[in-house]
Amino acid sequence: MASATGFSLGEEASGDGSFQRQESAFRGWVSEDGSTEYPLASARYHLYVSWACPWAHRSAIARKLMGLEDAVGMSVVDPYRDSRGWEFTGGEYTNNAEVFTRLAAAYEETESGYDDRASTPVLWDTESEEIVSNESADVLRMLHTVFAPLAEHPVELYPDNLRDEIDELNERTYDSLNNAVYKAGFSTTQEVYEREVVGLFEMMDELDGLLKDRRYLFGDEPMETDWRVFPTLVRFDAVYNIHFKCSRRKLVEYEHLWPYTRDLFQREGIAETVRFDDIRRHYYTTHPDVNPSGLIAVMPDVDFTEPHGRDGL
């Protein structure tokens, strides 16, 4: 049996020193027209998230933006994760949909003998008692498209005329930003680490340039890509710059990316989805190979509520 205190990357740690993220195991899809085994229905589906996890964060943001709180329940796991995975420890970290206290049980219920890492987010079907999807990109898109009929105030994040451009930038920012911070932080050779850091900052430089003359990545309103990059950017100085050694520059040193991140943070409802205590506790205490002391770095002296000045772009 694995130690309860020694979280390990397991098979995600490659022999060449690189980090290879595991593939999402469950890729079901909720359908409005009943064409899949998961028909759209209010209060049938439940979202499991960690406030610490950027992949889960994007799902929580979509739920908030759309006004799906009554239609899609949500439970939050404790930010500390050991080798047994995410746990519901009570209080604000209570499972509001099922009786199990570890998220791994949802994976076992869905696939007997499942032994890979149980990740967040999870879109859970309370009727069939199984996972619909644990792929964050799919959960995000379902929430702002398929679930729109149940939303109190739906927003358009994937308009027809921008879909090709959004998909293209999503793919590049996934590899060179969202996942790149992990590929840098979990690398075990200098060569791999430096390669990933270089690519990461090239991507950040590119985004900074795009934002020079536009308020958001595709114009006057944030689209799906904006909400995919935001969870990484908002964590950058507090965690990735320090803990994962993404140290070439800080977010606050970027002329356009930093006010852009503040702009997104200040949109209605978003600040309440950013839980820096959970974020910092998770990263600094659950990666003993990266931070063996378990000391939690103090929060950088930054103000996300400072005026962003991007209204006129």
N, C-alpha and C positions, 0 to 999 in steps of 0.2 A: 504494500500500500504506500502511496506517495505521502511524504511528510506534509502535515497541515501547515507548515510554516515556510516551506521552500518552493515558492512559485517558480516555475521553469518554462522557458519557451518551447521545450520539447522539440518536436520535429520542425518547428518553425526556425530553429537555429541551424543554418546550413553549414556543411563542412568547409565551405570556402570563406566562412566568416561573415556571410550576408544573412539578412533576415528575410525569410520567405513566408509571407502571410498565408495562413490556411484559407482554402476556398470555403465559401459559405455552403453549408450542407443542405439547406432547405430554401427552395426558390419557388414556393407556391404563390398564387396570385388571387387576390379578391376580385370578383367581377360584378359589375353592376347589372349585367344582363343574365347572370346565372350560368354563364358558359364554362365556369370552372367549379370545382368542388367547394369553393368558398364564396358563397353569394354575399353580396353587400347586405348588411343588416345592422341597425343601431344596437349598441351595447353587446354585440356578439364577440367582438375582437378586443383584445387587451394588449397593451404595449408594455413590455418590460425594458427598462432603461437603467443606465448608471449616469448620474450627473457628471461623473468624472470622464466618461468615455465620449470622445468626439464623434464617433460613429453613431452612438445612441443620441447624442445631443441634436444632430440634424433632424432626427425623427421627432424629438420632443418639440423642436422649433416648428416643424410643419404642423403638428397637432395644435400648437398655440396659435400660429398664424391663421389657420383655417377655422378656428373655433370649434374643435372636435372634442372638447373635454367631456361633454355629455354623451357623445356617440362612441368614443373609444376610451375605455378606462386605461389607467397607467399605474404601474407600481415601480418603485425605485429600489435598487439593491444598495447595500452598504458599500461605501467606496473602497474599503479594504478587501483585497482579494488574495487568498492563499492558494495552495495547489489544488484545493477542492473547488475553487471557483467562486463566483459571485454568490452572496448569501443575503437573505432577508433576516435581519437581526432584530426587528421590532421597531416600534415608534414610527418615525418617518420612513423607515426601510421595511415596511410590511407588505407582504404579498396580498393584494386586495382581490385577487381573482381565484386563487387555488390554495390548497393547504400546504404545498411543499415549501420548504424553507431554503432550498438551494436551487439556483437556476438550472444547474445540471440535470435536475429531475425532469424539467420540461423537455430537455433533449432526449433523455432516456425514455420518457413517455412516447415521444415521437418516433424514435428509432432505438429499439432494444439493443443494448450493447454499445451504444455510442460512447466513444472514449476520446474524442478530440476535445479541444478547448471549447467550453460553452461561452459564447460571446454575446454582447449586447449590440444593437437592440434585438428584441424578439417580438414578432407579431404573433400573438397566441390566439387560437380559436377556442373559446370557452365551451362551445357546443361539442366539437369532436375531441376536445382536449389534446390538441397537438399544435405544433409550430406550423404556422403558415409560411413564414419567412424569417431568416436571420441575416439577410443581406440588406445592409443599411441603405444602399442606393435604391433598392426595390421598395423597401418600406417607406422611405421618403417620398418616392414618386406615387405610390399607391395613395398615401394620405392626402396629397394635394391634387390628385386627379380622380381616382375611383371613388374616394370618400367625399368628393365635393358635394353631392346631393344631401349629405348629412351635416354639412358644415354650417355654422351660424354666420360666418362672414368669409366665404371662400375667396382666395386670391389666385391669380393666374401666374404660375411660376414656369410654365413650359408651353408658351404660345406656339402655334403652328409655324409661324414665319421664322422662329429662332431655334427650332428644335435641332437642326443639324449643327449649328454653331454651339449650342449648349452642350450637346453630346460630345462634340470634339473637345471643348475646353474642360468638360467634366473628366474625360479620360486622361487628359494631360495633367490636370491638377491633382487627380487621384494619385498618379504615379510619382509626380515631382513635388508635391506639397503634402497632401494628407497622409500618404503612406511613407513619404520620404523622411519625415521626422523620425519615424520608427525604424526605417532602414538605416538611418544614421545612428540612432540611439542604441540599437541592439546589435550593431555590427561588432565584430570581434577582431578585425584586422584594420590596421591604419589605412591601407590602400582602399578598402571598401568604404570605410568611414569617410575619408576625404572625397571620394567619388560621389557619394550620396549627398554630402553637404554642398559640394559645388553645384550639383544639379538642383538642389533645393533652393539655393539663393538665386540661381538663374531664373527659376520660376517666379520667385518673389519679386525680382527685379522686373520681369516681364509684366506681372500684374500691376506693379506700381506704375509702370509706363502706360498701361491701358487706362488707368484711373486718372491720368493727368487731365483729361478733358471730358470725362464722363463721370457721373455721380456713382453709378454702379457698373458692373462688368458689361452689361448689355444696354445701358441707357439710363432712363429716369427712374426705374423701379427695379428692386432686386428680383432676380430670377433664381431658379434652382441652384445654379452654380454659386451664386453669392452665398447661399445658405449652406452649401457644401464646404466652402473655404473658410467661412466665419469660425466654426468650432476650432479649427487649427490655429487661425490667427489669434483668437482671443486667449488661447492657452500659450501662445508662443513665448512671451517673455517670462511668464511665471514658471513654465515647465521646460519647454523644448530647448530654449536658449541655454538653460542651466543644466538640467538633468540629462538631456540627450545630446549635449555638446554642439547644438546648432548655433555656433557662437560667432560666426562671421559678423553679423549685425543683429541688433534688436529690432523688434517691430516698431518701437517708438522712434527709431532713427529714419524710418521711411517717410518721405514727404507726403505721399498720397495714401499708402496702405494703412498708416496709423490713423488718420482722420476717417478714412473709409470704415475701418473696424469700429471706431467709436460711433459712426453714423448708424451702422447696423445694430450695435449694442443698444442704442437709444431709441430704436423703433419700438412701438408699443408691445409690451409683453415679453420682449427678448431678454432684458436684464434679469428677470426672475428665472430664466433657464440657465444662467451662468452662475455656477456654485463653486467659487474658488477654493473654499475650504475642502470640499469633496475632491476637487481636481488635484489639489496639492497633496492631500492625505493619500490619495490613491497612488499617484506616481512615485512619490518619495518613499513610501513604505512597502510597496509590493514588488519592487524590482531589486532584490538583494544583490544581483550580479552587477547592477549599475550603481546602486547606492547602498553599499553594505552597512553603513552606520544607521540607516533609517531616519536620519535627521531630515526634517522638512524645511526646505529653504523658505526664508521669509518672503512675503509677497513684495514684488517690486513696487516702488513708489510711483504708481501711474494712476491716472484718473480717467476712467472710461466715460465719465459724465461731462468731461470738459467739452465745450462747444466744438463741433466738428467743422463748421464753416463750409460745408459742401452743398448747401441748399441751392446755390445759383448755377451749378454745373449743368 
